[in-house]
Amino acid sequence: MKIIVKTHNVKLTKSLKEYATKKMEKLTKFFDNIQDVVVELHMEDTAAINQRQLALVTVHASGTVIRAEETSQDLYASIDLVFDNLGR
């Protein structure tokens, strides 16, 4: 499984990349035959403080594309929320 982490208006730190990668590796318990996972992390320019940090994940598994996105005040929390969303 290949995991790609991209950012927009966010500095990709080593700890942020490792956190996203480690979290997305756990998707194997929900999906079979995952080819790749693309994690996009964005800083949105919006007035709502709790919706500025966006995590968008695209999973390519067994010929299926699954996308989920979540926002929060913190990128780590957004990653957790999007992972929970994919698990459902």
Backbone torsions as a table, in degrees:
resi	resn	phi	psi	omega
1	MET	NA	130.3	179.1
2	LYS	-102.7	131.1	179.3
3	ILE	-117.2	123.5	-179.0
4	ILE	-115.5	128.9	178.4
5	VAL	-114.7	122.2	179.5
6	LYS	-119.5	154.6	177.1
7	THR	-133.9	158.4	175.0
8	HIS	-142.4	118.8	-176.9
9	ASN	63.2	24.4	179.5
10	VAL	-138.2	137.0	174.7
11	LYS	-82.3	123.5	-178.5
12	LEU	-82.7	104.1	177.5
13	THR	-86.2	161.9	179.4
14	LYS	-61.6	-43.0	-178.2
15	SER	-67.1	-36.8	178.7
16	LEU	-66.8	-43.3	178.7
17	LYS	-64.4	-43.7	179.2
18	GLU	-63.8	-39.8	179.9
19	TYR	-63.6	-47.5	179.9
20	ALA	-63.1	-42.6	-179.7
21	THR	-64.1	-47.3	-179.6
22	LYS	-61.4	-40.3	-179.6
23	LYS	-66.9	-43.3	-177.0
24	MET	-72.6	-24.0	175.5
25	GLU	-62.7	-25.4	179.7
26	LYS	-74.1	-8.2	179.3
27	LEU	-65.8	-17.0	-178.9
28	THR	-62.9	-20.0	177.4
29	LYS	-79.0	-13.7	179.0
30	PHE	-102.9	-32.1	-173.9
31	PHE	-126.6	142.8	176.1
32	ASP	-95.4	148.7	172.0
33	ASN	54.4	55.2	177.8
34	ILE	-77.8	122.8	177.2
35	GLN	-81.6	-52.5	178.4
36	ASP	-153.7	159.8	177.9
37	VAL	-130.6	126.5	177.8
38	VAL	-112.0	120.6	179.0
39	VAL	-108.5	121.4	178.0
40	GLU	-113.9	125.4	-178.7
41	LEU	-113.9	126.1	-175.6
42	HIS	-128.7	150.8	168.6
43	MET	-108.0	110.2	-178.3
44	GLU	-84.1	147.1	176.1
45	ASP	-98.4	85.5	-177.3
46	THR	-135.0	157.1	-178.9
47	ALA	-73.4	-27.8	-178.6
48	ALA	-76.2	110.5	-176.3
49	ILE	-61.3	-37.5	-176.3
50	ASN	-77.8	2.2	179.8
51	GLN	-124.4	24.3	-176.4
52	ARG	-86.5	-31.6	-176.2
53	GLN	-97.4	112.4	-174.6
54	LEU	-110.8	133.1	172.4
55	ALA	-120.2	122.6	-179.8
56	LEU	-121.7	126.8	-177.0
57	VAL	-123.9	133.4	175.0
58	THR	-119.5	124.7	-179.2
59	VAL	-114.3	126.9	173.5
60	HIS	-106.4	110.3	-176.9
61	ALA	-142.9	127.9	175.3
62	SER	49.5	44.6	178.1
63	GLY	75.8	9.7	-178.7
64	THR	-117.7	144.3	175.5
65	VAL	-113.2	125.5	-179.6
66	ILE	-122.3	128.3	-179.8
67	ARG	-124.8	144.2	176.0
68	ALA	-149.1	148.8	175.7
69	GLU	-143.4	149.4	179.4
70	GLU	-145.6	151.6	176.9
71	THR	-125.9	153.1	175.5
72	SER	-164.0	-170.4	178.5
73	GLN	-82.0	-14.0	-172.6
74	ASP	-136.7	135.9	-179.6
75	LEU	-62.8	-37.4	179.0
76	TYR	-63.3	-41.6	177.6
77	ALA	-66.3	-38.4	178.1
78	SER	-63.2	-39.2	177.4
79	ILE	-64.2	-43.4	177.5
80	ASP	-61.1	-44.6	-178.6
81	LEU	-64.7	-42.4	-179.6
82	VAL	-68.6	-35.1	175.7
83	PHE	-62.9	-45.0	177.7
84	ASP	-61.8	-38.6	179.2
85	ASN	-64.3	-43.6	178.1
86	LEU	-64.3	-34.3	179.8
87	GLY	-67.2	-27.7	178.4
88	ARG	-76.7	NA	NA
